[in-house]
């Protein structure tokens, strides 16, 4: 088993650096509170500012973790952009409201002297949310897009599937941004 494990170069959808300079852009599946915290902690240690694009899956599963994602993001992120992930048959705006509730609860529970200011935006269109994070990042920052990783679909109502790949969307939007800045 050792040679097999040593031969693994990367796990698709996990800590995938799309670029490292002038600012880092990372895509990660991070679908549990533990994995989300680990990704944020790792990137925060090496970045000036952390821009976090996240949402949560619907479908009635693990509803307890939706506000928890917000609390975790509030601990590590300098700016949070809440976006659609996989709403299934749930109202995607309500899912974002629940993540935001976790952010606000974390902020409210901080000592008023050590309370950090966190910017929160809600952009339901996932592509637009990613684009916004890429536009505001500066050298030394990190943009982390979580929840989808290498998944090939956005799951919608009544079993609908929209072809999707966070990694490809990031690459497409980076090209557009670079062309605009040039």
N, C-alpha and C positions, 0 to 999 in steps of 0.2 A: 504494500500500500504506500510506503514511503515514496518510491519513485513516482507513483501516480499523483500523489498530493503535491510533490515538488514540481511536477510538470504543469500544474494549473497556473496560468498567467493572470487570469482575472475571472471573477464571477460576474456574468452579465447582469447589469442593473445594480451592482453594488459598488459604491464609491468610484463611479466612472467619471474620471476627469475628462471633460470635453476640451478644456484648455486650462493652462496654468498661468499664463501671462497675457495681458497686463493684469488681469484679475482672474481668479480661479472660477470655473464653472463646473459643478459636479451634479450628476444625476444619481440618485440612490432610491432603492425600493422602500426602505424604512417604513414599514407598515405596523410596527409595534412601538409602544412608548420607549422601550429599552433601546431599540435600534435607532430611533429618531434621536434620542439623547446622545448616543454614542457618536453618530455622524456629526451632530452639531458641536459637540465637545471637541472632536478631532479638528474640525475646520476652524473653530473659534480660536484655537491655540496658535494658529499660523496666519490669521487674517486680521486686517485692520477693522473691517466691519463685515458683518454676516447678513446677507439678504436671503431670506427664506421664502420659497414658494411652496406652499403646501395646501392640502385639503384633507379630506377623509372619505372613505368609502361609505356608501349607503347600504341598502339591502337589509337593514335591521341587525347587522352583525356588529358585535362589540361596541355598542353605542357608548359605553362607559369611557372608551378611549378617545372619543372625538374631542371633548373639552380638555382631556389630558394632553393631547397633541398641542393645543393652544398654550397650556401652562408650560410645557417643555420649550416650545418656541419662544415664549416670553423670557425664559431664563437665558437663552443664548443669542437670539437674533436681534439685530439692530433695527431691521425693518422686516415686516412680515407682509407677504402678499398672499392672501387666501384665495384659493381658486378651486374650480371643479376638479374632481378626481374620478370617481366611479359612483355616480349617484343612484344607479339602478332606478327603482321606482320611487325614490324619495325626492323631496324638493331640494335641489342643490343649494339654493340660497339658505335654507334652514340648516343644512349641514355646516355651511360657512359661519352662520350665526352661532352655532354650538362651539365651533373651534374658537371663534372670537370671544365667546363667553369665558373659555378657559384662560385666554390671554388676559382679559380684564380682571378675572378673579386673582390671578397671580400678581398682577400689578397692585391691586387693592390690598392684598395681604402683605405687601412689603412695608417696611418701616418708612414713614414719610420722608425721612432724611436720606435714605439710601435707595429710594424708589427710582428706577430708571425709566426714562421716557422711551416708549416704543411706538414707532409709526406702524399703523395697520392700514392696509388697503384691501378691498374686496374687488376682485376682477374675475367674474365667473368664467369668461372665456380663457381657457388654459394657455393657449398660444399668446394671447394678449398679456396675461400675467407674466409669462416667461419673458416676453419682449420688454415689459416694463422693468423687470429686475435687471436685465442685461443693459438697458439704457442708463440706469442710475448708478451702476457699479463703476468704481474708480480703481486705478492701480492699487494692488495690495488687498483689495476686498475679495470676498468669495460669495458667489451665488450658488445656493444649494436648492435643487428641485427634488422634492421627495414624493413618494407615494406610488409612482408608476414603475420606476426603474426600467426594465427591459420589456415590460408588458406591451403587447401589440395592439391593444384596444382600449378605448374609453367605453365603459359599460353604461348604457342608458336604460330608459323605460322599456318595459315589455320585452326584455332580452335584446334590445338593439345594441349594436356594436359599431363604433366609429373607429376606423383604422387610426392608430396613434403610436408614436414613438418619441418620448421626451428627448432622447439623444439626437434624433434627426431634426426635431423642431428647433432645438437649441442651435444646432449647426446652421440651419437655414436662417434663423434670426440673427445670428452673429454675422453672417455674410451681409445681410441687409444693413445692419448697424455699421459695419466697417465701411461699406460703400457710401453710406450717408456721411460718415465722419471724414472720409477722404476728400 
